């Protein structure tokens, strides 16, 4: 199949993440699952501002190179393991975003202090530390997403966060919502008071009002 259109989509999403500073330099990576089951993913160690759409690499679901001159992201197993664990997920964003990393270092999950964190299936948990780029990163992250089917993002201790979505726009928004939720939680904690999470009643009301229209999208 012709991968050009999908390479362009991954390129555009990555640059959009650079624009909002969720991804800086070459730290972080983006992928989309393709109709033929393969995966289009950002290349390893290229400054995204200098990347071109054709630098996006195509790998199969096991991370083997299908097409491309560049080396696929060193976190390709993080992406492919999540696709294997969650058939509803068609795009993955991994970012080294600062507020998410900060909370991961103290192993604090992100409670439901705002609707953004509710919409990513929060409270957003923190997975343990594993050396970046090793198979353990993908294995453990995929287990979190497999056991919590509503979960759309995860903090990675001392490393970053990973967000998933039904398509690239959805994964992009879920990454943003997670980072903005972490920033809001951080700001609230600065008051010295305990931030209050949405109550069960608040959640029921939100679901009654918004869940059906969201599902129709
Ligand atoms: Zn990383």
Boltz pocket constraint, residues with backbone or C-beta under 6 A from the ligand:
constraints:
  - pocket:
      binder: B
      contacts: [[A, 27], [A, 28], [A, 75], [A, 94], [A, 95], [A, 96], [A, 132], [A, 159], [A, 160]]
      max_distance: 6.0
